[in-house]
Amino acid sequence: MSATFERVYAVVRQIPHGRVATYGRVAELADVATPRVVGFALSALEDDTDVPWHRVLNAKGTISLGRRDGAATTQRERLEAEGVVFDANSRIDLSAHAWSGPA
């Protein structure tokens, strides 16, 4: 596993239960080139990972196309189980649920 991916995973592991971060914010905190690198790192995870990949969203506050078949449904279910609320357009209010980084 690359050092870049490990930095992404270290940041994502810090996102608290019930909070989300955007690909862009994770990229900034992990000091990686682009949000796309975060997406590549998350898509490389095994199904039984301890990295809470479901807490990472796009900048619109929506779920991007999933890592695997059914991943978008799984992501939404996990977020809802953590108390994250989706609006009628399947968006999350980032002002209410976004994590900006470690204190």
C-alpha positions as CSV (number, residue, x, y, z in Angstrom):
1,M,0.0,0.0,0.0
2,S,1.3,3.4,-0.9
3,A,2.3,6.1,1.7
4,T,-0.2,8.4,-0.1
5,F,-3.1,6.0,0.4
6,E,-2.0,5.5,4.1
7,R,-2.2,9.3,4.7
8,V,-5.7,9.3,3.2
9,Y,-6.8,6.4,5.4
10,A,-5.3,8.1,8.5
11,V,-7.4,11.2,7.9
12,V,-10.6,9.3,7.1
13,R,-10.2,7.3,10.3
14,Q,-10.4,10.6,12.3
15,I,-13.8,11.6,10.9
16,P,-16.1,11.2,13.9
17,H,-19.3,9.1,13.9
18,G,-22.2,11.1,12.5
19,R,-19.9,13.5,10.6
20,V,-18.7,13.7,7.0
21,A,-15.9,15.2,5.0
22,T,-15.5,16.0,1.4
23,Y,-13.0,14.4,-0.9
24,G,-11.4,17.8,-1.2
25,R,-11.1,18.3,2.5
26,V,-9.6,14.9,3.0
27,A,-7.1,15.6,0.2
28,E,-6.1,18.9,1.9
29,L,-5.6,17.2,5.3
30,A,-3.8,14.2,3.9
31,D,-1.6,16.5,1.7
32,V,-2.4,14.6,-1.5
33,A,-2.5,16.1,-4.9
34,T,-6.3,16.1,-5.7
35,P,-9.6,14.8,-4.4
36,R,-9.5,12.2,-7.1
37,V,-6.5,10.6,-5.3
38,V,-8.8,10.2,-2.2
39,G,-11.3,8.5,-4.4
40,F,-8.7,6.1,-5.8
41,A,-7.5,5.3,-2.2
42,L,-11.0,4.6,-1.0
43,S,-11.9,2.5,-4.0
44,A,-8.8,0.3,-3.2
45,L,-10.1,-0.6,0.2
46,E,-11.2,-4.2,0.9
47,D,-14.8,-4.8,1.9
48,D,-13.9,-5.6,5.5
49,T,-11.9,-2.4,6.1
50,D,-11.9,-0.5,9.4
51,V,-11.6,2.8,7.4
52,P,-15.0,4.5,7.6
53,W,-15.0,5.3,3.8
54,H,-18.8,6.0,4.0
55,R,-18.1,9.3,5.7
56,V,-16.5,10.8,2.6
57,L,-18.8,12.7,0.2
58,N,-18.4,15.0,-2.8
59,A,-18.4,18.8,-2.5
60,K,-22.2,18.9,-3.2
61,G,-22.9,16.9,-0.1
62,T,-24.0,13.9,-2.1
63,I,-22.8,10.3,-2.5
64,S,-20.6,9.8,-5.5
65,L,-20.9,6.6,-7.5
66,G,-19.9,3.7,-5.3
67,R,-16.8,1.8,-4.9
68,R,-18.6,-1.4,-5.9
69,D,-22.1,-2.4,-6.8
70,G,-24.5,-1.4,-4.0
71,A,-21.9,0.8,-2.3
72,A,-24.0,3.9,-2.6
73,T,-26.9,2.2,-0.8
74,T,-24.6,0.9,1.8
75,Q,-23.0,4.3,2.3
76,R,-26.4,6.0,2.7
77,E,-27.6,3.3,5.2
78,R,-24.4,3.6,7.3
79,L,-24.6,7.4,7.4
80,E,-28.3,7.4,8.3
81,A,-27.5,4.9,11.1
82,E,-25.1,7.4,12.4
83,G,-27.8,10.1,12.4
84,V,-26.7,11.9,9.2
85,V,-29.8,13.3,7.5
86,F,-30.4,13.5,3.8
87,D,-32.8,16.0,2.2
88,A,-35.4,15.2,-0.5
89,N,-32.6,15.6,-3.1
90,S,-30.4,13.0,-1.4
91,R,-28.0,15.8,-0.2
92,I,-26.5,16.2,3.2
93,D,-26.4,19.6,4.8
94,L,-22.6,20.1,5.1
95,S,-23.0,23.0,7.5
96,A,-24.7,20.6,9.9
97,H,-22.6,17.5,9.4
98,A,-19.2,18.4,8.0
99,W,-16.0,17.7,9.8
100,S,-13.3,20.2,9.1
101,G,-10.4,18.3,10.6
102,P,-8.7,17.6,13.8
103,A,-8.9,20.2,16.6
